[in-house]
């Protein structure tokens, strides 16, 4: 869903390796979609204004990951802030 919002295909994988941090409170089986969402927010492929729309679309398909999207959103912002102040 998020991919169709803003991303040209060639930019999707360019900075993938820059976005790494621990997910100690997210179970291993629930990392992929929320992690990608966090990476898209971190790298500004998605904006803060896209967050609620992406999460609502996910929930509309009866997916139970809202909590993890919120966690990843906050972590992406934290990482972005730490990067600018480093």
PDB file with SEQRES, HELIX, SHEET and CRYST1 records, atoms N, CA, C and O in Angstrom:
SEQRES   1 A   86  UNK UNK UNK UNK UNK UNK UNK UNK UNK UNK UNK UNK UNK          
SEQRES   2 A   86  UNK UNK UNK UNK UNK UNK UNK UNK UNK UNK UNK UNK UNK          
SEQRES   3 A   86  UNK UNK UNK UNK UNK UNK UNK UNK UNK UNK UNK UNK UNK          
SEQRES   4 A   86  UNK UNK UNK UNK UNK UNK UNK UNK UNK UNK UNK UNK UNK          
SEQRES   5 A   86  UNK UNK UNK UNK UNK UNK UNK UNK UNK UNK UNK UNK UNK          
SEQRES   6 A   86  UNK UNK UNK UNK UNK UNK UNK UNK UNK UNK UNK UNK UNK          
SEQRES   7 A   86  UNK UNK UNK UNK UNK UNK UNK UNK                              
HELIX    1 AA1 UNK A    2  UNK A    6  1                                   5    
HELIX    2 AA2 UNK A    9  UNK A   11  5                                   3    
HELIX    3 AA3 UNK A   16  UNK A   18  5                                   3    
HELIX    4 AA4 UNK A   28  UNK A   30  5                                   3    
HELIX    5 AA5 UNK A   32  UNK A   42  1                                  11    
HELIX    6 AA6 UNK A   48  UNK A   60  1                                  13    
HELIX    7 AA7 UNK A   66  UNK A   84  1                                  19    
CRYST1    1.000    1.000    1.000  90.00  90.00  90.00 P 1           1          
ATOM      1  N   UNK A   1       0.820  -1.186   0.000  1.00  0.00           N  
ATOM      2  CA  UNK A   1       0.000   0.000   0.000  1.00  0.00           C  
ATOM      3  C   UNK A   1       0.865   1.251   0.000  1.00  0.00           C  
ATOM      4  O   UNK A   1       0.662   2.159  -0.806  1.00  0.00           O  
ATOM      5  N   UNK A   2       1.805   1.290   0.886  1.00  0.00           N  
ATOM      6  CA  UNK A   2       2.649   2.474   0.993  1.00  0.00           C  
ATOM      7  C   UNK A   2       3.494   2.664  -0.258  1.00  0.00           C  
ATOM      8  O   UNK A   2       3.787   3.796  -0.643  1.00  0.00           O  
ATOM      9  N   UNK A   3       3.882   1.581  -0.888  1.00  0.00           N  
ATOM     10  CA  UNK A   3       4.715   1.693  -2.076  1.00  0.00           C  
ATOM     11  C   UNK A   3       3.994   2.448  -3.180  1.00  0.00           C  
ATOM     12  O   UNK A   3       4.613   3.220  -3.912  1.00  0.00           O  
ATOM     13  N   UNK A   4       2.710   2.235  -3.303  1.00  0.00           N  
ATOM     14  CA  UNK A   4       1.945   2.871  -4.361  1.00  0.00           C  
ATOM     15  C   UNK A   4       1.694   4.346  -4.104  1.00  0.00           C  
ATOM     16  O   UNK A   4       1.284   5.062  -5.018  1.00  0.00           O  
ATOM     17  N   UNK A   5       1.926   4.819  -2.894  1.00  0.00           N  
ATOM     18  CA  UNK A   5       1.658   6.217  -2.581  1.00  0.00           C  
ATOM     19  C   UNK A   5       2.655   7.164  -3.224  1.00  0.00           C  
ATOM     20  O   UNK A   5       2.257   8.163  -3.823  1.00  0.00           O  
ATOM     21  N   UNK A   6       3.951   6.868  -3.110  1.00  0.00           N  
ATOM     22  CA  UNK A   6       4.931   7.877  -3.482  1.00  0.00           C  
ATOM     23  C   UNK A   6       6.184   7.378  -4.201  1.00  0.00           C  
ATOM     24  O   UNK A   6       6.916   8.193  -4.763  1.00  0.00           O  
ATOM     25  N   UNK A   7       6.453   6.100  -4.206  1.00  0.00           N  
ATOM     26  CA  UNK A   7       7.794   5.653  -4.560  1.00  0.00           C  
ATOM     27  C   UNK A   7       7.976   5.291  -6.022  1.00  0.00           C  
ATOM     28  O   UNK A   7       7.248   4.452  -6.551  1.00  0.00           O  
ATOM     29  N   UNK A   8       8.944   5.918  -6.680  1.00  0.00           N  
ATOM     30  CA  UNK A   8       9.371   5.373  -7.963  1.00  0.00           C  
ATOM     31  C   UNK A   8      10.190   4.112  -7.693  1.00  0.00           C  
ATOM     32  O   UNK A   8      10.931   4.062  -6.712  1.00  0.00           O  
ATOM     33  N   UNK A   9      10.072   3.126  -8.520  1.00  0.00           N  
ATOM     34  CA  UNK A   9      10.677   1.831  -8.257  1.00  0.00           C  
ATOM     35  C   UNK A   9      12.169   1.837  -8.026  1.00  0.00           C  
ATOM     36  O   UNK A   9      12.648   1.084  -7.178  1.00  0.00           O  
ATOM     37  N   UNK A  10      12.933   2.656  -8.744  1.00  0.00           N  
ATOM     38  CA  UNK A  10      14.386   2.609  -8.613  1.00  0.00           C  
ATOM     39  C   UNK A  10      14.892   3.166  -7.294  1.00  0.00           C  
ATOM     40  O   UNK A  10      16.014   2.848  -6.898  1.00  0.00           O  
ATOM     41  N   UNK A  11      14.112   3.983  -6.598  1.00  0.00           N  
ATOM     42  CA  UNK A  11      14.570   4.576  -5.341  1.00  0.00           C  
ATOM     43  C   UNK A  11      14.256   3.702  -4.130  1.00  0.00           C  
ATOM     44  O   UNK A  11      14.784   3.937  -3.043  1.00  0.00           O  
ATOM     45  N   UNK A  12      13.412   2.712  -4.306  1.00  0.00           N  
ATOM     46  CA  UNK A  12      12.942   1.928  -3.183  1.00  0.00           C  
ATOM     47  C   UNK A  12      14.058   1.237  -2.419  1.00  0.00           C  
ATOM     48  O   UNK A  12      14.031   1.201  -1.189  1.00  0.00           O  
ATOM     49  N   UNK A  13      15.027   0.694  -3.118  1.00  0.00           N  
ATOM     50  CA  UNK A  13      16.064  -0.093  -2.451  1.00  0.00           C  
ATOM     51  C   UNK A  13      17.370   0.667  -2.235  1.00  0.00           C  
ATOM     52  O   UNK A  13      18.296   0.120  -1.635  1.00  0.00           O  
ATOM     53  N   UNK A  14      17.470   1.885  -2.695  1.00  0.00           N  
ATOM     54  CA  UNK A  14      18.738   2.609  -2.683  1.00  0.00           C  
ATOM     55  C   UNK A  14      19.346   2.763  -1.293  1.00  0.00           C  
ATOM     56  O   UNK A  14      20.549   2.565  -1.122  1.00  0.00           O  
ATOM     57  N   UNK A  15      18.538   3.110  -0.305  1.00  0.00           N  
ATOM     58  CA  UNK A  15      19.082   3.379   1.026  1.00  0.00           C  
ATOM     59  C   UNK A  15      18.701   2.325   2.063  1.00  0.00           C  
ATOM     60  O   UNK A  15      18.757   2.580   3.266  1.00  0.00           O  
ATOM     61  N   UNK A  16      18.320   1.156   1.596  1.00  0.00           N  
ATOM     62  CA  UNK A  16      17.827   0.113   2.491  1.00  0.00           C  
ATOM     63  C   UNK A  16      18.795  -0.195   3.630  1.00  0.00           C  
ATOM     64  O   UNK A  16      18.359  -0.386   4.765  1.00  0.00           O  
ATOM     65  N   UNK A  17      20.061  -0.246   3.361  1.00  0.00           N  
ATOM     66  CA  UNK A  17      21.033  -0.624   4.385  1.00  0.00           C  
ATOM     67  C   UNK A  17      21.265   0.459   5.421  1.00  0.00           C  
ATOM     68  O   UNK A  17      21.870   0.180   6.456  1.00  0.00           O  
ATOM     69  N   UNK A  18      20.811   1.681   5.187  1.00  0.00           N  
ATOM     70  CA  UNK A  18      21.004   2.754   6.150  1.00  0.00           C  
ATOM     71  C   UNK A  18      20.041   2.674   7.325  1.00  0.00           C  
ATOM     72  O   UNK A  18      20.269   3.302   8.359  1.00  0.00           O  
ATOM     73  N   UNK A  19      18.990   1.925   7.177  1.00  0.00           N  
ATOM     74  CA  UNK A  19      17.941   1.908   8.194  1.00  0.00           C  
ATOM     75  C   UNK A  19      17.982   0.616   8.989  1.00  0.00           C  
ATOM     76  O   UNK A  19      17.317  -0.359   8.639  1.00  0.00           O  
ATOM     77  N   UNK A  20      18.780   0.612  10.081  1.00  0.00           N  
ATOM     78  CA  UNK A  20      18.890  -0.582  10.918  1.00  0.00           C  
ATOM     79  C   UNK A  20      18.834  -0.178  12.381  1.00  0.00           C  
ATOM     80  O   UNK A  20      19.571   0.709  12.811  1.00  0.00           O  
ATOM     81  N   UNK A  21      17.986  -0.807  13.126  1.00  0.00           N  
ATOM     82  CA  UNK A  21      17.984  -0.669  14.575  1.00  0.00           C  
ATOM     83  C   UNK A  21      17.242  -1.843  15.197  1.00  0.00           C  
ATOM     84  O   UNK A  21      16.517  -2.558  14.507  1.00  0.00           O  
ATOM     85  N   UNK A  22      17.419  -2.041  16.487  1.00  0.00           N  
ATOM     86  CA  UNK A  22      16.882  -3.224  17.151  1.00  0.00           C  
ATOM     87  C   UNK A  22      15.373  -3.152  17.305  1.00  0.00           C  
ATOM     88  O   UNK A  22      14.785  -2.072  17.358  1.00  0.00           O  
ATOM     89  N   UNK A  23      14.770  -4.313  17.375  1.00  0.00           N  
ATOM     90  CA  UNK A  23      13.325  -4.433  17.547  1.00  0.00           C  
ATOM     91  C   UNK A  23      13.028  -5.392  18.686  1.00  0.00           C  
ATOM     92  O   UNK A  23      12.292  -6.362  18.507  1.00  0.00           O  
ATOM     93  N   UNK A  24      13.583  -5.134  19.834  1.00  0.00           N  
ATOM     94  CA  UNK A  24      13.471  -6.078  20.936  1.00  0.00           C  
ATOM     95  C   UNK A  24      12.034  -6.324  21.377  1.00  0.00           C  
ATOM     96  O   UNK A  24      11.738  -7.406  21.885  1.00  0.00           O  
ATOM     97  N   UNK A  25      11.131  -5.363  21.202  1.00  0.00           N  
ATOM     98  CA  UNK A  25       9.755  -5.550  21.644  1.00  0.00           C  
ATOM     99  C   UNK A  25       8.813  -5.954  20.515  1.00  0.00           C  
ATOM    100  O   UNK A  25       7.600  -6.007  20.713  1.00  0.00           O  
ATOM    101  N   UNK A  26       9.351  -6.237  19.345  1.00  0.00           N  
ATOM    102  CA  UNK A  26       8.530  -6.667  18.215  1.00  0.00           C  
ATOM    103  C   UNK A  26       8.911  -8.109  17.904  1.00  0.00           C  
ATOM    104  O   UNK A  26      10.083  -8.423  17.690  1.00  0.00           O  
ATOM    105  N   UNK A  27       7.923  -8.968  17.881  1.00  0.00           N  
ATOM    106  CA  UNK A  27       8.240 -10.378  17.642  1.00  0.00           C  
ATOM    107  C   UNK A  27       8.814 -10.562  16.238  1.00  0.00           C  
ATOM    108  O   UNK A  27       8.512  -9.797  15.322  1.00  0.00           O  
ATOM    109  N   UNK A  28       9.629 -11.569  16.092  1.00  0.00           N  
ATOM    110  CA  UNK A  28      10.338 -11.804  14.836  1.00  0.00           C  
ATOM    111  C   UNK A  28       9.378 -11.991  13.663  1.00  0.00           C  
ATOM    112  O   UNK A  28       9.692 -11.578  12.546  1.00  0.00           O  
ATOM    113  N   UNK A  29       8.236 -12.594  13.887  1.00  0.00           N  
ATOM    114  CA  UNK A  29       7.297 -12.856  12.797  1.00  0.00           C  
ATOM    115  C   UNK A  29       6.520 -11.618  12.369  1.00  0.00           C  
ATOM    116  O   UNK A  29       5.805 -11.665  11.368  1.00  0.00           O  
ATOM    117  N   UNK A  30       6.638 -10.510  13.100  1.00  0.00           N  
ATOM    118  CA  UNK A  30       5.864  -9.322  12.770  1.00  0.00           C  
ATOM    119  C   UNK A  30       6.750  -8.146  12.388  1.00  0.00           C  
ATOM    120  O   UNK A  30       6.327  -7.000  12.537  1.00  0.00           O  
ATOM    121  N   UNK A  31       7.939  -8.383  11.910  1.00  0.00           N  
ATOM    122  CA  UNK A  31       8.854  -7.287  11.635  1.00  0.00           C  
ATOM    123  C   UNK A  31       8.755  -6.727  10.228  1.00  0.00           C  
ATOM    124  O   UNK A  31       8.900  -5.515  10.063  1.00  0.00           O  
ATOM    125  N   UNK A  32       8.528  -7.504   9.245  1.00  0.00           N  
ATOM    126  CA  UNK A  32       8.736  -7.084   7.871  1.00  0.00           C  
ATOM    127  C   UNK A  32       7.925  -5.858   7.466  1.00  0.00           C  
ATOM    128  O   UNK A  32       8.511  -4.858   7.053  1.00  0.00           O  
ATOM    129  N   UNK A  33       6.626  -5.898   7.568  1.00  0.00           N  
ATOM    130  CA  UNK A  33       5.806  -4.781   7.122  1.00  0.00           C  
ATOM    131  C   UNK A  33       6.024  -3.533   7.974  1.00  0.00           C  
ATOM    132  O   UNK A  33       6.234  -2.461   7.407  1.00  0.00           O  
ATOM    133  N   UNK A  34       5.987  -3.613   9.293  1.00  0.00           N  
ATOM    134  CA  UNK A  34       6.261  -2.423  10.086  1.00  0.00           C  
ATOM    135  C   UNK A  34       7.674  -1.882   9.891  1.00  0.00           C  
ATOM    136  O   UNK A  34       7.866  -0.667   9.903  1.00  0.00           O  
ATOM    137  N   UNK A  35       8.665  -2.749   9.710  1.00  0.00           N  
ATOM    138  CA  UNK A  35      10.031  -2.281   9.474  1.00  0.00           C  
ATOM    139  C   UNK A  35      10.109  -1.501   8.169  1.00  0.00           C  
ATOM    140  O   UNK A  35      10.732  -0.440   8.116  1.00  0.00           O  
ATOM    141  N   UNK A  36       9.496  -2.007   7.137  1.00  0.00           N  
ATOM    142  CA  UNK A  36       9.510  -1.307   5.852  1.00  0.00           C  
ATOM    143  C   UNK A  36       8.810   0.045   5.981  1.00  0.00           C  
ATOM    144  O   UNK A  36       9.277   1.045   5.436  1.00  0.00           O  
ATOM    145  N   UNK A  37       7.715   0.071   6.687  1.00  0.00           N  
ATOM    146  CA  UNK A  37       7.009   1.325   6.928  1.00  0.00           C  
ATOM    147  C   UNK A  37       7.925   2.313   7.650  1.00  0.00           C  
ATOM    148  O   UNK A  37       7.999   3.482   7.272  1.00  0.00           O  
ATOM    149  N   UNK A  38       8.616   1.850   8.679  1.00  0.00           N  
ATOM    150  CA  UNK A  38       9.541   2.707   9.413  1.00  0.00           C  
ATOM    151  C   UNK A  38      10.657   3.231   8.526  1.00  0.00           C  
ATOM    152  O   UNK A  38      11.034   4.399   8.613  1.00  0.00           O  
ATOM    153  N   UNK A  39      11.179   2.372   7.681  1.00  0.00           N  
ATOM    154  CA  UNK A  39      12.235   2.785   6.764  1.00  0.00           C  
ATOM    155  C   UNK A  39      11.719   3.848   5.800  1.00  0.00           C  
ATOM    156  O   UNK A  39      12.420   4.822   5.523  1.00  0.00           O  
ATOM    157  N   UNK A  40      10.518   3.677   5.293  1.00  0.00           N  
ATOM    158  CA  UNK A  40       9.943   4.654   4.365  1.00  0.00           C  
ATOM    159  C   UNK A  40       9.737   6.008   5.037  1.00  0.00           C  
ATOM    160  O   UNK A  40       9.939   7.049   4.412  1.00  0.00           O  
ATOM    161  N   UNK A  41       9.337   5.998   6.302  1.00  0.00           N  
ATOM    162  CA  UNK A  41       9.198   7.245   7.062  1.00  0.00           C  
ATOM    163  C   UNK A  41      10.578   7.845   7.317  1.00  0.00           C  
ATOM    164  O   UNK A  41      10.788   9.039   7.106  1.00  0.00           O  
ATOM    165  N   UNK A  42      11.506   7.026   7.764  1.00  0.00           N  
ATOM    166  CA  UNK A  42      12.856   7.484   8.083  1.00  0.00           C  
ATOM    167  C   UNK A  42      13.510   8.177   6.891  1.00  0.00           C  
ATOM    168  O   UNK A  42      14.105   9.246   7.029  1.00  0.00           O  
ATOM    169  N   UNK A  43      13.394   7.565   5.741  1.00  0.00           N  
ATOM    170  CA  UNK A  43      14.051   8.085   4.549  1.00  0.00           C  
ATOM    171  C   UNK A  43      13.191   9.099   3.785  1.00  0.00           C  
ATOM    172  O   UNK A  43      13.550   9.527   2.689  1.00  0.00           O  
ATOM    173  N   UNK A  44      12.070   9.469   4.367  1.00  0.00           N  
ATOM    174  CA  UNK A  44      11.166  10.497   3.836  1.00  0.00           C  
ATOM    175  C   UNK A  44      10.553  10.136   2.482  1.00  0.00           C  
ATOM    176  O   UNK A  44      10.184  11.016   1.703  1.00  0.00           O  
ATOM    177  N   UNK A  45      10.449   8.827   2.210  1.00  0.00           N  
ATOM    178  CA  UNK A  45       9.681   8.414   1.041  1.00  0.00           C  
ATOM    179  C   UNK A  45       8.200   8.575   1.348  1.00  0.00           C  
ATOM    180  O   UNK A  45       7.397   8.853   0.457  1.00  0.00           O  
ATOM    181  N   UNK A  46       7.845   8.398   2.620  1.00  0.00           N  
ATOM    182  CA  UNK A  46       6.505   8.709   3.110  1.00  0.00           C  
ATOM    183  C   UNK A  46       6.639   9.852   4.104  1.00  0.00           C  
ATOM    184  O   UNK A  46       7.633   9.946   4.823  1.00  0.00           O  
ATOM    185  N   UNK A  47       5.643  10.711   4.141  1.00  0.00           N  
ATOM    186  CA  UNK A  47       5.679  11.844   5.065  1.00  0.00           C  
ATOM    187  C   UNK A  47       4.848  11.530   6.301  1.00  0.00           C  
ATOM    188  O   UNK A  47       4.147  10.520   6.363  1.00  0.00           O  
ATOM    189  N   UNK A  48       4.945  12.414   7.275  1.00  0.00           N  
ATOM    190  CA  UNK A  48       4.140  12.257   8.484  1.00  0.00           C  
ATOM    191  C   UNK A  48       2.653  12.240   8.141  1.00  0.00           C  
ATOM    192  O   UNK A  48       1.865  11.564   8.803  1.00  0.00           O  
ATOM    193  N   UNK A  49       2.282  12.972   7.122  1.00  0.00           N  
ATOM    194  CA  UNK A  49       0.881  13.012   6.706  1.00  0.00           C  
ATOM    195  C   UNK A  49       0.380  11.701   6.108  1.00  0.00           C  
ATOM    196  O   UNK A  49      -0.828  11.466   6.061  1.00  0.00           O  
ATOM    197  N   UNK A  50       1.289  10.850   5.654  1.00  0.00           N  
ATOM    198  CA  UNK A  50       0.908   9.554   5.081  1.00  0.00           C  
ATOM    199  C   UNK A  50       0.691   8.486   6.144  1.00  0.00           C  
ATOM    200  O   UNK A  50       0.060   7.463   5.880  1.00  0.00           O  
ATOM    201  N   UNK A  51       1.209   8.720   7.341  1.00  0.00           N  
ATOM    202  CA  UNK A  51       1.202   7.694   8.391  1.00  0.00           C  
ATOM    203  C   UNK A  51      -0.191   7.152   8.677  1.00  0.00           C  
ATOM    204  O   UNK A  51      -0.411   5.942   8.610  1.00  0.00           O  
ATOM    205  N   UNK A  52      -1.124   8.025   8.992  1.00  0.00           N  
ATOM    206  CA  UNK A  52      -2.464   7.563   9.365  1.00  0.00           C  
ATOM    207  C   UNK A  52      -3.165   6.859   8.213  1.00  0.00           C  
ATOM    208  O   UNK A  52      -3.873   5.874   8.423  1.00  0.00           O  
ATOM    209  N   UNK A  53      -2.972   7.356   7.004  1.00  0.00           N  
ATOM    210  CA  UNK A  53      -3.618   6.736   5.849  1.00  0.00           C  
ATOM    211  C   UNK A  53      -3.102   5.316   5.630  1.00  0.00           C  
ATOM    212  O   UNK A  53      -3.885   4.401   5.376  1.00  0.00           O  
ATOM    213  N   UNK A  54      -1.791   5.133   5.727  1.00  0.00           N  
ATOM    214  CA  UNK A  54      -1.203   3.799   5.546  1.00  0.00           C  
ATOM    215  C   UNK A  54      -1.694   2.845   6.630  1.00  0.00           C  
ATOM    216  O   UNK A  54      -2.071   1.709   6.342  1.00  0.00           O  
ATOM    217  N   UNK A  55      -1.686   3.313   7.875  1.00  0.00           N  
ATOM    218  CA  UNK A  55      -2.130   2.464   8.987  1.00  0.00           C  
ATOM    219  C   UNK A  55      -3.600   2.114   8.833  1.00  0.00           C  
ATOM    220  O   UNK A  55      -3.979   0.963   9.046  1.00  0.00           O  
ATOM    221  N   UNK A  56      -4.427   3.063   8.474  1.00  0.00           N  
ATOM    222  CA  UNK A  56      -5.860   2.784   8.307  1.00  0.00           C  
ATOM    223  C   UNK A  56      -6.106   1.801   7.173  1.00  0.00           C  
ATOM    224  O   UNK A  56      -6.979   0.940   7.283  1.00  0.00           O  
ATOM    225  N   UNK A  57      -5.353   1.915   6.089  1.00  0.00           N  
ATOM    226  CA  UNK A  57      -5.493   0.941   5.003  1.00  0.00           C  
ATOM    227  C   UNK A  57      -5.111  -0.448   5.485  1.00  0.00           C  
ATOM    228  O   UNK A  57      -5.771  -1.430   5.145  1.00  0.00           O  
ATOM    229  N   UNK A  58      -4.073  -0.533   6.256  1.00  0.00           N  
ATOM    230  CA  UNK A  58      -3.629  -1.820   6.802  1.00  0.00           C  
ATOM    231  C   UNK A  58      -4.717  -2.414   7.700  1.00  0.00           C  
ATOM    232  O   UNK A  58      -5.034  -3.599   7.593  1.00  0.00           O  
ATOM    233  N   UNK A  59      -5.282  -1.596   8.578  1.00  0.00           N  
ATOM    234  CA  UNK A  59      -6.325  -2.057   9.500  1.00  0.00           C  
ATOM    235  C   UNK A  59      -7.581  -2.462   8.731  1.00  0.00           C  
ATOM    236  O   UNK A  59      -8.274  -3.398   9.129  1.00  0.00           O  
ATOM    237  N   UNK A  60      -7.876  -1.768   7.639  1.00  0.00           N  
ATOM    238  CA  UNK A  60      -9.081  -2.092   6.864  1.00  0.00           C  
ATOM    239  C   UNK A  60      -9.030  -3.500   6.274  1.00  0.00           C  
ATOM    240  O   UNK A  60     -10.067  -4.061   5.920  1.00  0.00           O  
ATOM    241  N   UNK A  61      -7.839  -4.069   6.166  1.00  0.00           N  
ATOM    242  CA  UNK A  61      -7.680  -5.446   5.702  1.00  0.00           C  
ATOM    243  C   UNK A  61      -7.604  -6.428   6.870  1.00  0.00           C  
ATOM    244  O   UNK A  61      -7.151  -7.562   6.712  1.00  0.00           O  
ATOM    245  N   UNK A  62      -8.055  -5.976   8.047  1.00  0.00           N  
ATOM    246  CA  UNK A  62      -8.086  -6.793   9.259  1.00  0.00           C  
ATOM    247  C   UNK A  62      -6.703  -7.306   9.661  1.00  0.00           C  
ATOM    248  O   UNK A  62      -6.563  -8.438  10.121  1.00  0.00           O  
ATOM    249  N   UNK A  63      -5.697  -6.472   9.484  1.00  0.00           N  
ATOM    250  CA  UNK A  63      -4.345  -6.814   9.891  1.00  0.00           C  
ATOM    251  C   UNK A  63      -4.101  -6.246  11.290  1.00  0.00           C  
ATOM    252  O   UNK A  63      -4.504  -5.116  11.567  1.00  0.00           O  
ATOM    253  N   UNK A  64      -3.456  -6.997  12.171  1.00  0.00           N  
ATOM    254  CA  UNK A  64      -3.345  -6.612  13.584  1.00  0.00           C  
ATOM    255  C   UNK A  64      -2.065  -5.867  13.965  1.00  0.00           C  
ATOM    256  O   UNK A  64      -1.630  -5.955  15.113  1.00  0.00           O  
ATOM    257  N   UNK A  65      -1.462  -5.149  13.049  1.00  0.00           N  
ATOM    258  CA  UNK A  65      -0.139  -4.607  13.317  1.00  0.00           C  
ATOM    259  C   UNK A  65      -0.106  -3.110  13.616  1.00  0.00           C  
ATOM    260  O   UNK A  65       0.972  -2.516  13.581  1.00  0.00           O  
ATOM    261  N   UNK A  66      -1.221  -2.489  13.903  1.00  0.00           N  
ATOM    262  CA  UNK A  66      -1.252  -1.044  14.169  1.00  0.00           C  
ATOM    263  C   UNK A  66      -0.210  -0.651  15.222  1.00  0.00           C  
ATOM    264  O   UNK A  66       0.527   0.317  15.037  1.00  0.00           O  
ATOM    265  N   UNK A  67      -0.154  -1.396  16.311  1.00  0.00           N  
ATOM    266  CA  UNK A  67       0.780  -1.106  17.397  1.00  0.00           C  
ATOM    267  C   UNK A  67       2.221  -1.052  16.882  1.00  0.00           C  
ATOM    268  O   UNK A  67       2.991  -0.176  17.276  1.00  0.00           O  
ATOM    269  N   UNK A  68       2.578  -1.983  16.009  1.00  0.00           N  
ATOM    270  CA  UNK A  68       3.938  -2.078  15.509  1.00  0.00           C  
ATOM    271  C   UNK A  68       4.247  -0.984  14.485  1.00  0.00           C  
ATOM    272  O   UNK A  68       5.382  -0.517  14.395  1.00  0.00           O  
ATOM    273  N   UNK A  69       3.242  -0.579  13.720  1.00  0.00           N  
ATOM    274  CA  UNK A  69       3.420   0.567  12.833  1.00  0.00           C  
ATOM    275  C   UNK A  69       3.720   1.819  13.656  1.00  0.00           C  
ATOM    276  O   UNK A  69       4.593   2.609  13.296  1.00  0.00           O  
ATOM    277  N   UNK A  70       3.003   1.996  14.749  1.00  0.00           N  
ATOM    278  CA  UNK A  70       3.215   3.161  15.617  1.00  0.00           C  
ATOM    279  C   UNK A  70       4.610   3.124  16.244  1.00  0.00           C  
ATOM    280  O   UNK A  70       5.287   4.150  16.315  1.00  0.00           O  
ATOM    281  N   UNK A  71       5.040   1.942  16.700  1.00  0.00           N  
ATOM    282  CA  UNK A  71       6.377   1.792  17.271  1.00  0.00           C  
ATOM    283  C   UNK A  71       7.432   2.161  16.233  1.00  0.00           C  
ATOM    284  O   UNK A  71       8.362   2.912  16.528  1.00  0.00           O  
ATOM    285  N   UNK A  72       7.292   1.645  15.041  1.00  0.00           N  
ATOM    286  CA  UNK A  72       8.280   1.897  14.005  1.00  0.00           C  
ATOM    287  C   UNK A  72       8.268   3.354  13.555  1.00  0.00           C  
ATOM    288  O   UNK A  72       9.318   3.906  13.225  1.00  0.00           O  
ATOM    289  N   UNK A  73       7.114   3.974  13.539  1.00  0.00           N  
ATOM    290  CA  UNK A  73       7.015   5.390  13.196  1.00  0.00           C  
ATOM    291  C   UNK A  73       7.826   6.228  14.194  1.00  0.00           C  
ATOM    292  O   UNK A  73       8.618   7.087  13.807  1.00  0.00           O  
ATOM    293  N   UNK A  74       7.610   5.958  15.473  1.00  0.00           N  
ATOM    294  CA  UNK A  74       8.331   6.704  16.506  1.00  0.00           C  
ATOM    295  C   UNK A  74       9.834   6.442  16.442  1.00  0.00           C  
ATOM    296  O   UNK A  74      10.630   7.365  16.611  1.00  0.00           O  
ATOM    297  N   UNK A  75      10.219   5.210  16.203  1.00  0.00           N  
ATOM    298  CA  UNK A  75      11.645   4.893  16.116  1.00  0.00           C  
ATOM    299  C   UNK A  75      12.286   5.542  14.898  1.00  0.00           C  
ATOM    300  O   UNK A  75      13.431   5.991  14.956  1.00  0.00           O  
ATOM    301  N   UNK A  76      11.553   5.590  13.805  1.00  0.00           N  
ATOM    302  CA  UNK A  76      12.086   6.240  12.601  1.00  0.00           C  
ATOM    303  C   UNK A  76      12.345   7.714  12.872  1.00  0.00           C  
ATOM    304  O   UNK A  76      13.376   8.251  12.467  1.00  0.00           O  
ATOM    305  N   UNK A  77      11.417   8.368  13.554  1.00  0.00           N  
ATOM    306  CA  UNK A  77      11.609   9.782  13.889  1.00  0.00           C  
ATOM    307  C   UNK A  77      12.776   9.965  14.846  1.00  0.00           C  
ATOM    308  O   UNK A  77      13.557  10.905  14.698  1.00  0.00           O  
ATOM    309  N   UNK A  78      12.903   9.078  15.826  1.00  0.00           N  
ATOM    310  CA  UNK A  78      14.029   9.151  16.760  1.00  0.00           C  
ATOM    311  C   UNK A  78      15.360   8.990  16.028  1.00  0.00           C  
ATOM    312  O   UNK A  78      16.303   9.743  16.271  1.00  0.00           O  
ATOM    313  N   UNK A  79      15.431   8.015  15.141  1.00  0.00           N  
ATOM    314  CA  UNK A  79      16.667   7.768  14.399  1.00  0.00           C  
ATOM    315  C   UNK A  79      16.999   8.950  13.487  1.00  0.00           C  
ATOM    316  O   UNK A  79      18.161   9.335  13.361  1.00  0.00           O  
ATOM    317  N   UNK A  80      15.991   9.513  12.865  1.00  0.00           N  
ATOM    318  CA  UNK A  80      16.199  10.676  11.996  1.00  0.00           C  
ATOM    319  C   UNK A  80      16.739  11.855  12.817  1.00  0.00           C  
ATOM    320  O   UNK A  80      17.644  12.565  12.379  1.00  0.00           O  
ATOM    321  N   UNK A  81      16.174  12.050  14.003  1.00  0.00           N  
ATOM    322  CA  UNK A  81      16.613  13.137  14.869  1.00  0.00           C  
ATOM    323  C   UNK A  81      18.056  12.920  15.335  1.00  0.00           C  
ATOM    324  O   UNK A  81      18.861  13.852  15.337  1.00  0.00           O  
ATOM    325  N   UNK A  82      18.371  11.698  15.724  1.00  0.00           N  
ATOM    326  CA  UNK A  82      19.737  11.399  16.167  1.00  0.00           C  
ATOM    327  C   UNK A  82      20.739  11.575  15.027  1.00  0.00           C  
ATOM    328  O   UNK A  82      21.869  12.007  15.253  1.00  0.00           O  
ATOM    329  N   UNK A  83      20.330  11.243  13.816  1.00  0.00           N  
ATOM    330  CA  UNK A  83      21.214  11.387  12.668  1.00  0.00           C  
ATOM    331  C   UNK A  83      21.515  12.864  12.403  1.00  0.00           C  
ATOM    332  O   UNK A  83      22.644  13.206  12.054  1.00  0.00           O  
ATOM    333  N   UNK A  84      20.529  13.735  12.564  1.00  0.00           N  
ATOM    334  CA  UNK A  84      20.741  15.160  12.295  1.00  0.00           C  
ATOM    335  C   UNK A  84      21.556  15.835  13.373  1.00  0.00           C  
ATOM    336  O   UNK A  84      22.170  16.871  13.120  1.00  0.00           O  
ATOM    337  N   UNK A  85      21.578  15.273  14.574  1.00  0.00           N  
ATOM    338  CA  UNK A  85      22.321  15.871  15.681  1.00  0.00           C  
ATOM    339  C   UNK A  85      23.662  15.187  15.921  1.00  0.00           C  
ATOM    340  O   UNK A  85      24.367  15.518  16.874  1.00  0.00           O  
ATOM    341  N   UNK A  86      24.009  14.253  15.079  1.00  0.00           N  
ATOM    342  CA  UNK A  86      25.299  13.537  15.242  1.00  0.00           C  
ATOM    343  C   UNK A  86      26.450  14.316  14.659  1.00  0.00           C  
ATOM    344  O   UNK A  86      27.593  13.861  14.711  1.00  0.00           O  
TER     345      UNK A  86                                                      
END                                                                             
